[in-house]
Amino acid sequence: MMQSFIHIAAGLLFLLSLQGLVRCDDQEFRLVRYLMSNYDSAVRPSLSVAQPVAVAFRLSLLALLAMDERHGVVSTSCRITQNWNDVHLRWNASDFGGVTTVRIPASQIWRPDVILRNKPPSPSVCRTFCWLN
Ligand SMILES: *[C@@H]1O[C@H](CO)[C@@H](O)[C@H](O)[C@H]1NC(C)=O
């Protein structure tokens, strides 16, 4: 009898904690839907045509992979971090359960045209995710 009570209590606790998780995910889901419903990644995120979008650019050298002095080739592993303010991706956190940060694929939002001029013949550049906050 006592054992089944403990099982039921444990099951209820599990369901309650699961509900907390689902509610949190639901807020994030609603937020991403809200942000992306009318978003066009081709439109520059600026309030007016004359206003530029300031982009902070940082290149971090992670590793020196190889150095070919004879051919003047240096192979490195780098991380590029770019920060800018997208005026089309704003929300009020209190309308979305206090969610202040979401992570979405970079391909879905506007990105600055930054091109690596000395890129290798077979570029090994990978785009990952953008943090919105
Ligand atoms: C955010 O939403 C809350 C509740 O709807 C409201 O009280 C608050 O003024 C809003 N904040 C801004 C900056 O709009």
The ligand as an ORCA input file, in Angstrom:
! r2SCAN-3c Opt
* xyz 0 1
  C       6.038     44.142    -21.633
  O       4.813     43.528    -21.375
  C       4.294     43.801    -20.068
  C       3.053     42.958    -19.898
  O       2.307     42.827    -21.059
  C       4.050     45.293    -19.922
  O       3.583     45.564    -18.612
  C       5.341     46.044    -20.173
  O       5.108     47.433    -20.157
  C       5.927     45.654    -21.528
  N       7.235     46.271    -21.697
  C       7.576     46.926    -22.794
  C       8.972     47.460    -22.813
  O       6.826     47.065    -23.746
*
